[in-house]
Amino acid sequence: MKADRLLSILLLLQTRGRVPASELAARLEVSTRTVYRDVEALSASGVPVYAERGRHGGIALLPGFRTDVTGLTGDEARALFILAAQGAHQALGLDKALGSALRKVMAALPAPHRPAAELTGRRILVDPDRWLGGPRPAADLDALQTAVFTDQRLRIRYRHGGETRLRTYTVDPYGLVAKAGTWYLVADRRGRPQLFRADRVASATVTDAPVRRRPGAELADVWAQLRRQVEERPAPVRVTARIRRERLDLAVRILGSALTGPPRTADGEHGTPGEYRTDGADGADGADVADGAGDGWAILELGYPVLPAVRQLLQFGDSLEVLDPPEARRVLADAAAALGDLYAADRP
């Protein structure tokens, strides 16, 4: 612990210049007396460190002394400090380690690169969560990480989406993937790749058996295969709907995975959601830029794996109307009638 503390003091002084002993003590969670003892130890080992007393005093290194790590370009340094904003480190229990690592990198950077790297960390923020995502169930990644890094088989009790009962599986993990704020375990089950949401793992036990991965298979390749299976899932139910243009941006965000093509106007012209604005922001005369339809509606083409899934569209109320097929219209009409009956009923 002392050696790590001495290195931290050295790197902080190299990065910050003169630092008050009280600030070093607070950062390292030790007493001021311990800081002064550590400074004496550094000096005894040949590090040119000294202390100045008084109002503007502190602990500092002699000018010109530095440890150096060469080879980093300015862009590489900036990339490292953008990495700090990804948010995945906290879930893995590595947020403190990341902060310590970045301090060491900052201290070792060539002086001309430091301001850009530090500014990048303050000016660029990456938030991996989607808008309106709501609170997410906590995922316990400890056992999953252990299995991944020790190459051991894993026994999990898992709840699939739409089910309440737990199933027990023995899996061979390839690794963990964080996508849009959600963690996934990528593993083989009975020799076939499968995806498990970490927040649906009720319990996980690392077994004594070594992992049995397919020869040549790597995490990135298996993830790409599973991702294609999800994104290219067949959608035999094709739905055409119209939506009021002022609700189009919201619909595209919510229905993104169901959309089979870009929105279009009623006369068949395609465009991005931003081109359908009706608030005058896109045209000098305040008129709608993409006004081919002239009726305030845009057309959506959607695909669903099963017919009942079209009930997703009820959330848009009378701002969205399914035009085709007729059976999809009947599903929505029946669902709307059931809702009407539910809320019309007298309740004590």
PyMOL commands that set and color helices and strands:
alter all, ss='L'
color gray80, all
select helices_A, chain A and resi 2-16+21-28+32-44+74-83+88-91+95-108+111-123+142-150+198-200+219-231+245-254+273-276+307-319+326-344
alter helices_A, ss='H'
color red, helices_A
select strands_A, chain A and resi 49-52+58-61+152-158+167-179+182-189+192-197+201-210+237-244+297-304+320-324
alter strands_A, ss='S'
color yellow, strands_A
deselect
rebuild
show_as cartoon
